[in-house]
Structures are given as C-alpha cells and as structure tokens.
Amino acid sequence: MPTATGPSRPPRSAVVIGAGMVGLATAWSLRNHGVEVTVVERRHPAAGASWGTPGGCPRP
C-alpha cells in the first residue's frame, strides 16, 4: 500500500511474540521471505497452549 512518503517496502525485520506452533510457523515463513526474525517467549518453546493441545508438542 503506498504511503505519503512513497511505495511501501517489505519489512526487513520482525518480532514474533510466542514460540508456540503459530508463532514458530510465522517466524519460519517470514525467514523464508528474507525477513530477520526474533522470537520472544515467556518460558521455553511449546510451554503454553501448544503443549496442552490434543496433538501436543514434544519438549525440545
């Protein structure tokens, strides 16, 4: 979407909050598109809702 300063550019970096399934999949997709990604998680990956879902996530 164009802005008052010119055409928009894709982001060079992003912060993803949450290292659950959705957060890590988002980070992976952004990296595949050339975006530098930082993932922030309160505890360890898959410690929250992803751990408690029926499929579960193995702990790293």
C-alpha positions in Angstrom: 0.0 0.0 0.0 1.5 3.4 -1.0 2.1 5.9 1.8 2.6 9.7 1.8 6.4 9.1 1.6 6.2 6.6 -1.3 5.5 3.0 -2.0 5.7 0.6 0.9 8.6 -1.9 1.2 8.5 -5.3 2.8 9.8 -5.3 6.4 13.5 -6.1 6.9 12.9 -7.4 10.5 10.1 -8.6 12.7 9.4 -9.7 16.3 7.1 -12.7 16.8 5.6 -13.0 20.3 5.1 -16.6 21.3 7.1 -19.7 20.4 4.1 -22.0 20.0 3.0 -23.7 16.8 1.6 -20.5 15.2 4.5 -18.2 16.3 7.2 -20.6 15.1 5.4 -21.2 11.8 5.0 -17.5 11.3 8.7 -16.9 12.1 9.7 -19.7 9.7 7.6 -18.2 6.9 9.0 -14.7 7.4 12.5 -16.1 7.3 11.7 -17.8 4.0 10.8 -14.4 2.7 14.0 -12.8 3.8 12.9 -11.1 7.0 15.2 -11.2 10.0 13.1 -12.6 12.9 13.3 -12.5 16.6 11.0 -14.9 18.5 10.1 -13.9 22.1 8.7 -16.4 24.5 8.0 -16.1 28.2 9.2 -19.6 29.0 10.5 -22.2 26.7 9.1 -23.1 23.2 5.8 -25.1 23.3 5.4 -24.4 27.1 1.9 -22.8 26.8 -1.2 -23.7 24.7 0.7 -25.7 22.2 1.8 -28.2 24.9 -1.8 -28.7 26.1 -3.5 -29.2 22.7 -4.7 -32.7 21.8 -1.7 -33.3 19.4 0.8 -31.9 21.9 4.3 -30.8 21.0 7.3 -32.8 22.2 9.5 -30.8 24.5 12.9 -29.8 23.0 
